[in-house]
């Protein structure tokens, strides 16, 4: 028999909303009702529609694009019509920045300026990033590449180390939409039947959207056994949450190369290491990159051995000779580099205390095993027939960027208990501008979740317009808005190439220009948005 517990330290198995979210929805509906009155949309209090705004993934392009869209929604008088704000990947970077500021939607122009100044300003220092990396490593049970991504990649774009906690913020946001951050369960994604990979994180609880299994957000990451908290862990901070949500830039090998380049680049930036130890580290990074690319690293290996011999007075003895490296066998080559890196780090750790070589060893191990977002499985050993067996058997679960499965957060807002009437999907994806809405429709059909049929004219794939509406019987209405389209920009491909996902952070001018492009998608379609909000009111009143 399922239990429904909202108290701290217990797993909640239910398809109802958290009591505090229920309370928020009641109050937010009053705000939406007042907003509809100002917009001259006739509506009874019972017919107030539930409107969800979705921000897709897309790195800094999504972060800036969502900010520009929200600013224009505010200017159009539509922001107070939004009940839920949900994001994937880069859109969550924007959300995290917004919700730092109490009741941000009441002073968005000021908050927007603050965010732009920060993300176009100086980077986080290597010294601060290194200190944060050490903190992640030494203060939690599970260290993964998500921790590395947080301090070496996410900070590159958001330009800060945000140590705030999601559950602590919410008391200051009575006048803002309800935020939902979205990731996926890697093991569920890899199952053939895909069970329920969709995992949401809100200010109140974190858990599986479709299965209906949650823990309080402050307890996500703690160890639970049989539904009760056994070993507490500190709540993740907002920097880590942004890394958890936004960690997909390329395929596995590209990510490995990108991470090694970041480690190398950061160390070069400040050069905090003593010259000899620094040289060993840089040669080791280059050696890993060479092996990843199938190149002979013999010269780098010899340089490492020479430097270590010099540092130890000729007494350094590395265990793994270069002759054991077989570049023709990729798996064997990776194993060799894993062992060789650990061996080199141990040699260096005896001579320098400033660099966390045990952290470097752990990074290498995580890269070999490709470990991201590892947490205790809070459903371990629970006895509940409503739960998929795959969620009950493991001690740990791995969580990753939802864009690896679907680059838009449809499924949290499609939960039946959220009663969503209208979805406004802002698509900042790279590539096919309709992939997210098409895939969402296919996934919903497979799971028998109400969703309108999606038909895209073939000529629109390469030349998308700026506003699409999909309707169905007993389904929410879906508005789909591609970022770059034939209406708001003259040359789509030029802008796509200018604002790529995998590139250095945007300049202040690029940020301002991209916000203007994204904003046009709202300002150009204000009347169409009003029309669909009015239609949602009439449909809800009829039902």
C-alpha positions, 0 to 999 in steps of 0.5 A, a space after each residue: 500500500 502506497 504512503 503519502 508523506 510530506 514530512 522530512 526524512 521520508 520518501 513520498 509515493 503519490 501522484 498528488 502535488 506536494 502540499 506546499 506546491 498546492 498552496 502556491 498554485 491557489 495563490 498564484 491563480 489569483 495573480 493570474 486572474 488579476 493579470 487576465 482582467 488587466 488584459 481584458 480577457 473575460 475569465 471566472 476564477 474557476 476558469 483560470 488556465 494553468 500556463 507553463 513556460 518551457 525553456 529548452 537546452 542550448 547552453 549559453 544560447 538558451 540562458 540568454 534566449 530565455 532571459 530575453 523572452 521573459 523580459 518581453 513577456 513582462 513588457 507585454 503584460 503576460 508574465 503574470 499569466 505564467 504558473 510554471 517555469 520549467 527548464 532543461 540544461 542552459 535554460 536552468 542557468 537563466 532560472 538559477 540567476 533569476 531566482 537569486 533575487 526575491 520576487 524577480 518578476 516584479 523588477 525584471 528590468 533591474 535583475 536583467 541588467 544585473 545578470 548581463 553585467 555578471 555574465 559579460 564580466 570577469 571569470 571566476 578565478 582558478 584559485 576560487 574554482 580549485 577551492 570549490 572543487 576541493 570542497 565538493 570532493 572532500 565534503 560529499 560521499 559521491 564525487 563525479 564529473 558533474 562536480 568538475 563540470 560545475 567549477 570548470 565549465 558552468 562557472 565559465 558561463 555564469 561567472 559565479 560560484 552560487 552556493 545558495 540552496 534551492 529549498 532556501 530560496 522559495 520563501 522569497 518568491 511569492 510573486 514569481 512562477 513556480 520553478 521546475 528544474 529537469 534532469 533524467 535518470 541515466 539507468 532508466 534512460 538506458 532501459 529498453 522500456 525506459 520506465 520513467 527517466 524524467 526527474 524533476 527538482 522543485 523548491 519543495 521536492 525532487 523525484 520521478 515525474 511520472 512514477 510519483 516518487 519524491 523526497 524533499 529537495 533538501 534531502 535529495 542526495 541523502 541515503 534512504 533505506 526502506 523509505 527513511 533517511 539513513 545517512 544525511 548529505 548536505 543539499 546540493 548548491 545552485 552551482 552543482 544543480 546548474 551542472 547537473 541540469 546542463 552537462 551535455 555539449 557533445 558525445 563522450 569522447 568530445 566531452 572527455 577532450 573538453 574536460 581535459 582541455 579545461 583542466 589544462 587551460 585553468 591551470 595555465 591561466 593562474 599557473 599556481 603550481 610550482 614550475 616542475 610540478 606544473 610541467 608534469 601536470 600539463 604533459 599528463 593532460 596532453 598525454 591523455 588528449 593524445 591517447 584519446 585522439 589515437 596519437 603517439 604520446 611517447 615524447 610527452 611520456 619521456 618528458 614526464 619521466 625526466 621531470 619526475 626524475 629531476 624532482 626526486 633526485 633520480 629516484 622516481 620509478 613509474 610502474 607503467 612503461 610506455 611499451 605497454 600502451 597499445 593505441 590500436 586497442 582503444 579500451 586497453 589504451 584508456 585503461 593504460 592511461 587511467 593507471 599511468 595517470 594514477 601512478 604519476 599523481 601518486 609520485 607528484 603528491 609526495 612532493 606538492 601539497 597545493 594541488 589536490 592530486 587525489 582529486 585528479 586521480 578521482 577525475 581520471 577514474 570518473 572519466 574512465 567510468 563516465 560517472 555523472 551526477 551520482 547520488 544515493 538511490 532514495 528508493 533502495 529496498 522500498 516495498 511498493 508495487 507502484 514502483 518500477 523494480 529497476 528503481 529499487 535494486 541499486 544503491 546509487 543512481 546517476 542523473 544527467 542532462 535531460 537534453 540527452 533524451 529530450 531537450 525540453 521539459 515537457 514531462 514535469 508539466 504534463 503530470 496530470 495533477 498539474 492540470 496544464 492547459 497551455 504550454 508555451 515552448 521556447 526552443 533554443 536547440 541546435 539543429 532541427 528546430 522541431 525535434 523537441 515537440 515532435 519527440 515529445 508527441 511521440 513519447 507521449 503517444 507511447 505512454 498514453 499521455 494526452 498531447 496534441 498531434 504535431 504536423 510540421 510542413 516540410 518546407 518549414 524545417 529549414 525555414 521555420 516561422 516564429 509561432 506554431 500552435 498544436 491543439 487536440 481533443 482533451 489535450 493541452 494546447 502547445 505553442 512552439 516558438 523556434 529561436 531563429 526563424 524567418 521572421 525575426 532574423 534575415 539569415 538563420 544559418 549565420 545566427 546559428 553559426 554565431 551562437 553555437 552551443 560549444 564555444 567561448 562565452 558570449 561578449 556583452 554585445 552578443 548577449 544584447 543582440 541575442 536577447 533582442 532576437 529572442 524578445 522579438 519572438 514574443 513582441 511580434 506574437 503578443 496578440 497571438 499569445 493573447 488569443 491562445 490564452 483566451 482560448 484556454 480560458 474558454 476551453 477550461 470554462 466549457 469543461 
